[in-house]
Amino acid sequence: SSLFSANPEIPALNLPVVNDAPKKTIISAPVTSFSHLNLHLGIESYISEKLEFTDMTEVQSKSLPVLLDGKDALIRSQTGSGKTIAYALAVVQNLQGLVPRITRMDGPAALVFVPTRELALQSYEVFSRLTLPVRRIVATCVVGGQKRKSEKARLRKGSNIIVSTPGRFIDHIENTHCLSLAKVKWIIFDEADRLLDMGFQKDINKILTAVKEQTGTKQQVVLLSATLTKGVENLVNLALTNPVHIETEAGKAKEKNAQIFVDPLTGLNVEKVPLPSKLTQSVTIVPSKLRLVTLVAFINKKCVIEGDGKLLVFLSCRDSVEFHFRLLKNMKGVLNNAISDKKLGFFQLHGGMTQPERNSTINGYRCAKSGVLLCTDVASRGLDIPKVDWVVQHTSPGNPVDYVHRVGRTARAGKAGHALLILSPAEVEYVKLLTKFDIVAKELKLEEILFVLTRKMLTYSAVIYGTVGIQLGKEEASKVHRELEELVHGDKSLKEFAGKAFVAYVRSYATYPAALKHIFHVQNLHLGHVAKSFALQEAPSEFLHNLKKTVGAHAIRQIRRKKSNMENSETENNKTDDITVEKEIKKKGTKRHPIVAKFDLMSEFSSGITDFSPSAKKKKVK
Ligand SMILES: Nc1ncnc2c1ncn2[C@@H]1O[C@H](COP(=O)(O)OP(=O)(O)OP(=O)(O)O)[C@@H](O)[C@H]1O
C-alpha cells in the first residue's frame, strides 16, 4: 500500500521558539592554563604539543587543584567536558612525584573503574598517552572479553594504573595471586551512577574492602557522576572522606531552576544532567511507515548533499542495528546510487559483537572523516569520538537521562553539534516530557527531510519548496522506499534480518518503563506499519509467533484471521498491511515488572560485560 496512505495525522507540536545554541564554548568559562599547575615538564609539554590543549576546561580547572591537593572529590559536569583528562592527569602527576620513585614493579597505585569495556579502553588510552613522558609508570586495561591469561601476564609484569570494569577486577582479585593491592593510593569511579545502575554495588563494596584490608591506609577516592542519585550519595558516604563537591557553572545554572525531577525509570528523585552548551536539538514526527525512508533521506542530506557529515544513529536493539547496517551499506540502485557511489563508511556497534569487532568499529569510525555509526545504547555513555556532527535517535531512549547521554556524543569539548530525535505521531507527548527536563528542541518538518530527496545536488535547489515541493518529496520518498523494499525482498538473508529486526523492535518497545507506557505502549504500534519501516511489505507471518508473549496470542490470532480474510477478499487486497493490534490486545496487558523492564533496557550495557538478567545473576561465574 502507499507509503502516504492510512498514516496517523502528524499533530502540531507548538514548540517554544528555541534560539540556536549560544556561541559561547564550554571551555571559555574560568579558564586557566595548564602551566599554572606546576606539572611535570614532560607532561606539560606533552599536553600542549601533542594533545594541543592550551587551556583547561572548566571542570579541569576546578578539579585539578583539588585532586592534586590530595582531596577526595565528587565531580559532576556535562558530557564531553573533559572529565577523563581531569582525573587521569591528577593521577599521573601525583604518581610521578612519589618518593621513592614508583616503578612498574611496585604494582597498582591507582584503580579506575568504569561501567563498560569501551569506556575502559578509552580511559586507558588517555592514561597511556599521559604516561608517555614518564615511561616508568605503566597503565593497563583489564576488561572482560579478553584472555584472562594475557591479562594475568600483564599484571604479573607490573602495572601502576589499572583501568577496569568492576566484575572483571573482582575476578582478578580472587584468581590472580600476583595481584597485590597493598600500594593502592587512588580509587576512581567514573560514570558512578551508571556503575550503580548496572548493579555493580556489591562488586564495588568488595573492591573497597579488599583494598582496605591489604593497605590498611586511606586512599584518595574520586567519584565522577552525571547525576546525583541516592545510590551515588550512599557511595559518597561510604567511600569518600570530606569530599569536595565540584560542579560546573552549566550544572549550577540549572540547579536554580528546580533541578530535581522524578526519574521515570525508578520513580526516585534525581538531578537533571546539563546539556552541552553548543548543542542544537531538533525533533521530527514521522509516521511508522516512513521511518526507514526518512533515515535514508537524512543520511543522504547530511553525508551526500550537504557534505561529509558524521552521524551516530541510535536504534532500539541489536537486530535492528544489524538489519539497518546490512541494508544501508548495500544500497546499490537506491536513490540513483547517490549513497552507494559516495562510498560512505557504515559501521555498527552493539552488545552482541565480540570485543575485537567492537574495537575495530570504534577505531574505524573514529578515523572516518564522514560516515554513519548505527548503534544501540552500548554507545550512549562516555564514548569520545571526535567530530560527530549529528546524533540521530531513530527510536526514543525513554528515560530523559539517557537522552542527555546519547546527545552528549556530539558537541564535545566546546565544539558545535546537533541532535535529531525521531518520534511517531503517537509519541509526541514525549516532547512535553523532555521540556520538563529543560530539553527543548525545535521541530524539523518531515517534508523538509523528504524534500531533499528530490535534489541530487545542493545547487539543484531551484525546485520550489511548497505544495509542489512537498508532493515531489513524497513521490521521491515512495520511489526510494520501493527500491529499498526490492533490495530486501530480493535478498533472502536480508529479508530474514528484516523479519528478526521487526520482532526485536516490537519486543524492545514493550520494555519502556511503566511510567512511560502512556507514551510508548506496544499496544499503540501498528504492526503492518512497523513492518514497512523494515522494508517488509507486511507483518511477516513466519515471525508473528515470536511476538505472542509481547502482544498476546489472542492479538496474533486476530491479525492472522484478519489477514486471511483480506487475502480472500479481492476488493480488500490493497489493505493487507492495515493490521492494527490496538483493541485486540487490550485485555492481554503487556505490563512488565519495572525491574524486568529495566534489565531489558540495560541489556546493551550488560551484554558487553556481564549478564545482568536476574537468572544470569545466579549463574554468575566465580
Ligand atoms: N583542555 C582541553 N582542551 C581541549 N580539548 C579537551 C581538553 N580536555 C579534554 N578535551 C577533549 O574533550 C573531549 C571530551 O573529553 P572527555 O571524554 O574527557 O569528556 P567527559 O567529560 O569524560 O565526557 P563524558 O561525560 O561523555 O564521558 C576529548 O576528545 C578530549 O580530548
The ligand as a Gaussian input file, in Angstrom:
#p B3LYP/6-31G(d) Opt

LIG

0 1
 N       41.623000      21.092000      27.939000
 C       41.093000      20.602000      26.816000
 N       41.125000      21.334000      25.688000
 C       40.594000      20.834000      24.548000
 N       40.011000      19.623000      24.433000
 C       39.960000      18.875000      25.537000
 C       40.506000      19.313000      26.789000
 N       40.312000      18.340000      27.699000
 C       39.686000      17.329000      27.068000
 N       39.485000      17.644000      25.764000
 C       38.849000      16.797000      24.760000
 O       37.445000      16.824000      25.016000
 C       36.859000      15.588000      24.649000
 C       35.936000      15.110000      25.754000
 O       36.701000      14.738000      26.894000
 P       36.257000      13.557000      27.881000
 O       35.960000      12.306000      27.122000
 O       37.245000      13.509000      28.947000
 O       34.881000      14.167000      28.409000
 P       33.919000      13.610000      29.544000
 O       33.523000      14.795000      30.342000
 O       34.544000      12.460000      30.247000
 O       32.684000      13.126000      28.665000
 P       31.536000      12.046000      29.035000
 O       30.768000      12.594000      30.178000
 O       30.715000      11.977000      27.798000
 O       32.244000      10.778000      29.362000
 C       38.001000      14.635000      24.348000
 O       38.104000      14.465000      22.950000
 C       39.224000      15.322000      24.892000
 O       40.375000      15.019000      24.137000

